[in-house]
């Protein structure tokens, strides 16, 4: 156990308070290329502790990156407990937490490795078209987390990931086309060949332009577009916090058929780049089936909201940096369907393929509504992609789209950002707004 963690636990015991110590050490090396050239290479490091205490029946919290003043950190946490929320749960008692996924042997690349790699990827895209202005970014991220409580719980996990993004801008008169792709790998490097091929394929599909009229049309979402547009809406609706606050439309729909039988949503905490055996509160994670064949099965809870709802926490308390934990997911997964992506596209006489969207774009997230501008999208005509669409928007509602408008799901699924696994999703009709 880290020396600072041990000392802080000892200090808490001397003060007669229960304590939960969360230690984080994070090192990041981002390498960035812009407009075909190296822009920056740097290393950032963060080390700190987030501390929660139970004192006089109330919950206190404090955090600090100064590990030389642990007594002051404990005093601050105890002081906030004086005006904190009443304690609704206890910290974990004795036990060693499972890491969940062992790290593979991996030789960590140097910054110079990514500099050379960036030059190569830029050249590959410009070999396809020398007018493209290429940007690339690589981030080597190493994190170490330790959790310990005065009750005797201890847990430790380490994670190394390499992420890569590749994008290109192509200006034609007054038209700006931007194409991008992203990949991440844990204890290894992404498939850079696939990354380059994906970007070039998008540019090729966009060589011609097309147009659709406003109205309703079949719409197909790529896994990346679906993750940006639809994934967050489901995660909001399935959160125990929104369910208990009665702001989720699913709050009173447990065990009911709400969606099409083709829809199954789940969490697999032993998969993806964030795979872990315990959350940031020390609660062991477990697999969950949120929606099974359209029927709402369960929600996800951190320790606070689980206690308020009288439910057992399921390992879904996660932190942003050294902040307080809140309900979150290890990953969000959707089961695939029966058709291939090519078959889904081939079944559409006239419609839209959404590849990239501009921002999240939602209008009323709690109601499941979405409205997004296409950053990159294509027209489908007689089962073929015939050209790029501009000035086009797609809108709908996930509760309608996944009940009466779901046309099909591809049997292939793809990891997006290492934390979301989705198939290609086709809807029979969504609202479309377009202008020439």
C-alpha positions as CSV (number, residue, x, y, z in Angstrom):
1,X,0.0,0.0,0.0
2,X,1.2,3.5,-0.8
3,X,2.9,5.2,2.2
4,X,0.5,8.3,2.0
5,X,-2.5,6.0,2.0
6,X,-1.3,4.1,5.1
7,X,-0.5,7.3,6.9
8,X,-3.9,8.8,6.2
9,X,-5.7,5.7,7.4
10,X,-3.7,5.7,10.6
11,X,-4.5,9.4,11.2
12,X,-8.2,8.7,10.6
13,X,-8.2,5.9,13.1
14,X,-6.6,8.2,15.7
15,X,-9.3,10.7,15.1
16,X,-12.0,8.0,15.5
17,X,-13.5,8.5,12.1
18,X,-14.3,6.0,9.3
19,X,-12.3,6.9,6.1
20,X,-12.1,5.9,2.5
21,X,-8.9,6.9,0.7
22,X,-8.6,7.1,-3.1
23,X,-5.1,7.5,-4.4
24,X,-4.5,8.5,-8.1
25,X,-1.3,8.7,-10.0
26,X,-1.7,9.7,-13.7
27,X,0.9,10.2,-16.3
28,X,0.0,11.4,-19.8
29,X,2.2,12.0,-22.9
30,X,0.2,13.7,-25.7
31,X,1.9,14.2,-29.1
32,X,0.0,16.4,-31.5
33,X,0.3,17.1,-35.2
34,X,-1.6,19.9,-36.9
35,X,-1.7,20.9,-40.6
36,X,0.8,18.2,-41.5
37,X,3.4,19.2,-38.9
38,X,4.4,18.3,-35.3
39,X,2.8,20.9,-33.0
40,X,3.6,19.7,-29.4
41,X,5.0,16.9,-27.3
42,X,4.7,17.1,-23.6
43,X,4.3,15.0,-20.5
44,X,1.7,15.8,-17.7
45,X,1.6,14.1,-14.3
46,X,-1.0,14.2,-11.6
47,X,-0.7,12.6,-8.1
48,X,-3.3,13.2,-5.4
49,X,-5.7,11.8,-2.9
50,X,-9.5,12.1,-2.5
51,X,-10.7,11.4,1.0
52,X,-14.2,10.7,2.3
53,X,-14.9,10.4,6.0
54,X,-17.9,9.5,8.1
55,X,-17.9,11.7,11.2
56,X,-20.7,12.4,13.6
57,X,-23.1,10.6,11.3
58,X,-22.3,12.8,8.3
59,X,-20.2,12.5,5.1
60,X,-17.2,14.7,4.6
61,X,-15.0,15.1,1.6
62,X,-11.7,16.7,0.6
63,X,-9.0,16.2,-2.0
64,X,-5.5,17.4,-2.6
65,X,-2.4,17.0,-4.8
66,X,-0.1,18.0,-1.9
67,X,0.7,14.8,-0.2
68,X,3.0,16.5,2.4
69,X,0.0,17.9,4.3
70,X,-2.1,14.8,5.0
71,X,-3.1,16.1,8.5
72,X,-4.6,19.2,6.8
73,X,-6.4,17.0,4.3
74,X,-8.0,14.9,7.0
75,X,-9.0,18.0,9.0
76,X,-10.6,19.6,5.9
77,X,-12.7,16.4,5.3
78,X,-13.8,16.2,8.9
79,X,-14.7,19.9,8.8
80,X,-16.9,19.5,5.7
81,X,-18.7,16.6,7.4
82,X,-20.1,19.1,9.9
83,X,-22.4,20.5,7.1
84,X,-22.3,17.4,4.9
85,X,-25.1,15.0,4.0
86,X,-26.3,12.5,6.6
87,X,-24.3,9.2,6.2
88,X,-26.5,6.8,4.3
89,X,-24.0,4.0,3.8
90,X,-20.8,2.6,5.3
91,X,-17.5,2.3,3.6
92,X,-16.4,-1.2,2.6
93,X,-15.2,-3.5,5.4
94,X,-12.2,-5.9,5.3
95,X,-11.3,-7.6,2.0
96,X,-8.9,-7.4,-0.9
97,X,-10.5,-6.2,-4.1
98,X,-10.0,-8.0,-7.4
99,X,-8.2,-6.1,-10.1
100,X,-10.5,-7.7,-12.7
101,X,-8.2,-7.7,-15.7
102,X,-4.5,-8.4,-15.5
103,X,-2.1,-6.2,-17.5
104,X,-0.3,-7.7,-20.4
105,X,3.5,-7.3,-20.8
106,X,3.9,-4.1,-22.9
107,X,7.0,-2.1,-23.8
108,X,5.9,1.5,-23.3
109,X,6.7,3.6,-26.4
110,X,8.8,6.7,-26.2
111,X,7.7,10.2,-27.3
112,X,10.0,9.9,-30.3
113,X,8.2,6.8,-31.4
114,X,4.9,8.7,-31.7
115,X,6.7,11.6,-33.5
116,X,8.0,9.2,-36.2
117,X,4.6,7.5,-36.3
118,X,2.8,10.8,-36.8
119,X,5.0,11.7,-39.8
120,X,4.2,8.3,-41.3
121,X,0.5,8.6,-40.9
122,X,0.4,12.2,-42.3
123,X,2.4,11.0,-45.3
124,X,0.0,8.1,-45.9
125,X,-3.1,10.4,-46.0
126,X,-1.3,12.9,-48.3
127,X,-0.3,10.1,-50.6
128,X,-4.0,9.7,-51.2
129,X,-4.6,13.4,-51.7
130,X,-1.8,16.0,-51.2
131,X,-4.4,18.8,-50.7
132,X,-5.6,17.3,-47.4
133,X,-4.4,19.1,-44.2
134,X,-3.8,16.3,-41.8
135,X,-3.9,16.3,-38.0
136,X,-3.0,13.5,-35.7
137,X,-2.8,13.0,-32.0
138,X,-1.4,10.2,-29.8
139,X,-1.8,9.9,-26.0
140,X,0.1,7.5,-23.9
141,X,-1.8,7.3,-20.6
142,X,-0.6,5.4,-17.5
143,X,-2.7,5.4,-14.3
144,X,-2.4,3.8,-10.9
145,X,-5.3,3.7,-8.5
146,X,-5.3,2.5,-4.9
147,X,-8.4,2.4,-2.6
148,X,-8.3,1.6,1.1
149,X,-10.7,2.0,4.0
150,X,-10.3,2.1,7.7
151,X,-12.4,-1.1,7.7
152,X,-9.6,-3.0,6.0
153,X,-10.6,-3.0,2.4
154,X,-7.7,-2.6,-0.1
155,X,-7.6,-2.5,-3.9
156,X,-5.1,-1.6,-6.5
157,X,-5.2,-1.4,-10.3
158,X,-2.9,-0.2,-13.0
159,X,-3.8,0.7,-16.6
160,X,-1.8,1.7,-19.7
161,X,-3.5,2.8,-22.8
162,X,-2.4,4.3,-26.1
163,X,-5.0,6.3,-28.1
164,X,-4.7,7.7,-31.6
165,X,-6.8,10.1,-33.6
166,X,-6.4,11.0,-37.2
167,X,-8.2,13.6,-39.2
168,X,-8.0,15.6,-42.4
169,X,-9.4,18.8,-43.8
170,X,-10.0,19.2,-47.5
171,X,-11.1,22.6,-48.8
172,X,-12.8,22.8,-52.2
173,X,-13.8,26.4,-53.0
174,X,-16.2,27.3,-50.2
175,X,-16.7,23.7,-49.1
176,X,-14.8,22.3,-46.1
177,X,-14.8,18.6,-45.6
178,X,-13.5,17.2,-42.4
179,X,-13.0,13.4,-41.8
180,X,-11.7,11.8,-38.6
181,X,-11.3,8.5,-36.9
182,X,-10.1,7.3,-33.5
183,X,-8.7,4.1,-31.9
184,X,-7.5,3.1,-28.5
185,X,-5.8,0.0,-27.1
186,X,-5.0,-1.1,-23.6
187,X,-1.5,-2.6,-23.0
188,X,-0.7,-2.2,-26.6
189,X,-1.0,0.1,-29.6
190,X,-4.0,0.6,-31.9
191,X,-4.1,-0.8,-35.4
192,X,-2.7,2.2,-37.3
193,X,-3.3,0.5,-40.7
194,X,-7.0,0.3,-40.0
195,X,-7.0,3.9,-38.8
196,X,-5.5,5.2,-42.0
197,X,-7.7,2.9,-44.1
198,X,-10.8,4.2,-42.3
199,X,-10.0,7.9,-42.9
200,X,-9.2,7.3,-46.6
201,X,-12.4,5.3,-47.1
202,X,-14.5,8.2,-45.7
203,X,-12.8,10.6,-48.1
204,X,-13.4,8.4,-51.0
205,X,-17.1,8.1,-50.2
206,X,-17.3,11.9,-50.0
207,X,-15.8,12.6,-53.4
208,X,-19.2,13.2,-54.8
209,X,-22.0,15.2,-53.2
210,X,-25.7,14.4,-53.0
211,X,-28.9,15.9,-51.6
212,X,-32.1,14.7,-49.9
213,X,-35.3,16.5,-49.3
214,X,-36.6,17.4,-45.8
215,X,-39.1,15.0,-44.3
216,X,-38.7,11.5,-42.9
217,X,-36.3,9.0,-44.3
218,X,-34.5,5.7,-43.2
219,X,-31.4,6.6,-41.3
220,X,-28.4,4.4,-40.5
221,X,-25.9,5.3,-37.7
222,X,-22.4,4.1,-37.7
223,X,-21.2,2.9,-34.3
224,X,-19.2,6.1,-33.8
225,X,-22.2,8.3,-34.7
226,X,-24.5,6.2,-32.5
227,X,-22.1,6.5,-29.6
228,X,-22.1,10.3,-29.8
229,X,-25.8,10.6,-30.5
230,X,-27.6,7.8,-28.7
231,X,-25.3,6.2,-26.2
232,X,-25.4,9.1,-23.7
233,X,-29.2,9.2,-23.8
234,X,-29.5,5.6,-22.7
235,X,-26.9,6.0,-20.0
236,X,-28.9,9.0,-18.6
237,X,-32.1,7.1,-18.7
238,X,-30.6,4.0,-17.0
239,X,-28.8,5.8,-14.2
240,X,-30.1,5.0,-10.7
241,X,-29.9,8.7,-9.9
242,X,-32.3,9.8,-12.6
243,X,-34.5,6.8,-11.9
244,X,-34.8,7.7,-8.2
245,X,-35.3,11.4,-9.0
246,X,-38.2,10.4,-11.4
247,X,-36.6,12.3,-14.2
248,X,-36.0,9.1,-16.3
249,X,-38.8,7.9,-18.5
250,X,-37.8,4.4,-17.4
251,X,-38.3,5.1,-13.7
252,X,-41.6,3.1,-13.5
253,X,-41.0,0.7,-16.4
254,X,-39.0,-2.0,-14.7
255,X,-39.8,-5.5,-16.1
256,X,-41.9,-3.9,-18.9
257,X,-41.5,-4.2,-22.7
258,X,-40.5,-0.7,-23.7
259,X,-38.4,-1.3,-26.8
260,X,-38.2,-3.6,-29.7
261,X,-37.2,-7.2,-29.0
262,X,-34.1,-6.6,-31.1
263,X,-32.6,-4.3,-28.4
264,X,-30.4,-5.6,-25.7
265,X,-28.2,-3.3,-23.6
266,X,-25.6,-4.5,-21.1
267,X,-22.4,-3.7,-19.2
268,X,-19.4,-6.1,-19.4
269,X,-16.9,-4.8,-16.8
270,X,-14.3,-7.4,-17.9
271,X,-14.1,-6.0,-21.4
272,X,-12.9,-2.8,-23.1
273,X,-10.0,-0.5,-22.2
274,X,-11.6,0.5,-18.8
275,X,-12.1,-3.1,-17.7
276,X,-11.9,-3.3,-13.9
277,X,-12.9,-5.6,-11.0
278,X,-13.9,-2.7,-8.8
279,X,-15.2,0.9,-9.1
280,X,-13.8,4.1,-7.6
281,X,-15.6,3.4,-4.3
282,X,-14.1,-0.1,-4.0
283,X,-17.4,-1.8,-4.8
284,X,-16.7,-5.0,-6.9
285,X,-18.1,-4.7,-10.4
286,X,-20.5,-7.2,-12.0
287,X,-22.0,-7.8,-15.4
288,X,-25.5,-6.2,-15.9
289,X,-28.3,-6.7,-18.4
290,X,-30.1,-3.3,-18.5
291,X,-32.4,-4.1,-21.4
292,X,-33.0,-7.6,-22.6
293,X,-35.0,-8.1,-25.8
294,X,-36.7,-4.8,-25.2
295,X,-37.6,-5.4,-21.5
296,X,-36.2,-3.1,-18.8
297,X,-34.2,-5.3,-16.4
298,X,-32.2,-3.1,-14.1
299,X,-30.4,0.2,-13.6
300,X,-26.9,1.1,-12.3
301,X,-26.1,2.6,-8.9
302,X,-23.2,4.1,-7.0
303,X,-23.2,3.7,-3.2
304,X,-25.0,6.9,-2.4
305,X,-28.0,6.5,-4.8
306,X,-28.2,2.8,-4.1
307,X,-28.5,3.5,-0.3
308,X,-31.2,6.1,-1.0
309,X,-33.1,3.6,-3.2
310,X,-32.6,0.7,-0.8
311,X,-30.7,-1.2,-3.6
312,X,-27.4,-2.9,-3.6
313,X,-24.6,-1.0,-5.4
314,X,-23.3,-2.8,-8.5
315,X,-19.8,-1.3,-8.9
316,X,-20.9,1.9,-10.7
317,X,-19.4,4.7,-8.6
318,X,-16.7,6.5,-10.7
319,X,-14.8,9.7,-10.4
320,X,-13.5,12.4,-12.7
321,X,-10.0,12.9,-11.4
322,X,-10.1,13.5,-7.7
323,X,-13.8,14.5,-7.5
324,X,-16.5,12.8,-5.6
325,X,-17.8,9.5,-7.1
326,X,-21.0,9.6,-9.1
327,X,-23.0,6.9,-11.0
328,X,-21.1,5.8,-14.1
329,X,-20.4,2.8,-16.3
330,X,-17.3,0.7,-17.0
331,X,-18.7,0.4,-20.5
332,X,-21.9,0.5,-22.4
333,X,-22.7,-2.3,-24.9
334,X,-25.5,-3.1,-27.3
335,X,-25.9,-6.7,-28.7
336,X,-25.7,-7.1,-32.4
337,X,-28.5,-8.2,-34.7
338,X,-28.8,-10.6,-37.6
339,X,-27.8,-8.7,-40.7
340,X,-24.5,-7.4,-41.9
341,X,-23.8,-3.7,-42.2
342,X,-23.8,-4.1,-46.0
343,X,-27.2,-5.8,-45.9
344,X,-28.7,-3.0,-43.8
345,X,-27.5,-0.4,-46.2
346,X,-28.5,-2.6,-49.2
347,X,-32.1,-2.8,-48.0
348,X,-32.7,1.0,-48.2
349,X,-34.1,2.5,-51.3
350,X,-33.4,6.1,-50.3
351,X,-32.0,7.1,-46.9
352,X,-29.0,8.5,-45.0
353,X,-25.8,7.0,-43.5
354,X,-24.7,9.1,-40.5
355,X,-20.9,8.7,-40.1
356,X,-19.9,11.7,-37.9
357,X,-22.0,14.3,-36.0
358,X,-21.3,17.8,-34.8
359,X,-21.3,17.7,-31.0
360,X,-23.9,15.9,-29.0
361,X,-26.7,18.1,-30.3
362,X,-29.5,16.8,-28.0
363,X,-32.4,19.0,-27.1
364,X,-34.0,17.3,-24.2
365,X,-31.7,14.5,-23.0
366,X,-34.0,13.4,-20.1
367,X,-36.8,12.8,-22.5
368,X,-34.5,10.9,-24.9
369,X,-34.7,13.4,-27.7
370,X,-31.8,14.0,-30.1
371,X,-31.2,16.5,-32.9
372,X,-27.8,16.4,-34.6
373,X,-26.2,18.1,-37.5
374,X,-24.2,15.8,-39.8
375,X,-20.5,16.5,-39.8
376,X,-20.1,13.7,-42.3
377,X,-23.0,11.8,-43.8
378,X,-23.9,10.1,-47.1
379,X,-27.0,9.5,-49.2
380,X,-28.1,5.9,-49.7
381,X,-29.8,5.3,-53.0
382,X,-31.0,1.9,-54.1
383,X,-28.8,0.2,-51.5
384,X,-25.7,2.1,-52.6
385,X,-23.8,5.1,-51.0
386,X,-23.9,7.7,-53.8
387,X,-22.4,10.8,-52.2
388,X,-21.8,13.1,-49.3
389,X,-24.6,15.2,-47.8
390,X,-24.2,18.7,-46.6
391,X,-26.4,21.0,-44.4
392,X,-28.4,18.1,-43.1
393,X,-29.9,17.4,-39.7
394,X,-31.4,14.3,-38.2
395,X,-33.8,14.2,-35.2
396,X,-35.7,11.7,-33.2
397,X,-36.4,10.2,-29.8
398,X,-34.7,7.0,-28.6
399,X,-37.9,5.6,-27.0
400,X,-39.8,5.8,-30.3
401,X,-36.7,5.0,-32.5
402,X,-35.9,1.8,-30.6
403,X,-39.5,0.6,-30.3
404,X,-41.5,1.3,-33.5
405,X,-38.8,2.6,-35.9
406,X,-35.9,0.1,-35.4
407,X,-35.2,-1.4,-38.8
408,X,-32.2,-3.6,-37.7
409,X,-28.9,-3.9,-36.1
410,X,-25.7,-5.2,-37.7
411,X,-24.3,-8.5,-36.3
412,X,-20.8,-6.8,-36.2
413,X,-20.2,-4.6,-33.3
414,X,-17.3,-2.1,-32.8
415,X,-15.7,-0.5,-29.8
416,X,-15.8,3.3,-29.8
417,X,-13.3,5.0,-27.6
418,X,-12.7,1.6,-25.9
419,X,-15.8,2.1,-23.6
420,X,-18.8,1.7,-25.9
421,X,-19.5,-1.4,-28.0
422,X,-22.2,-0.8,-30.6
423,X,-23.4,-2.3,-33.9
424,X,-24.5,-0.3,-37.0
425,X,-28.1,0.8,-36.3
426,X,-30.7,1.3,-38.9
427,X,-34.1,3.1,-38.4
428,X,-37.0,2.9,-40.8
429,X,-37.7,6.6,-40.5
430,X,-36.4,9.6,-38.6
431,X,-36.9,13.4,-39.1
432,X,-34.6,14.9,-41.6
433,X,-34.0,18.6,-42.3
434,X,-31.9,19.6,-45.3
435,X,-31.1,22.7,-47.3
436,X,-29.1,23.2,-50.5
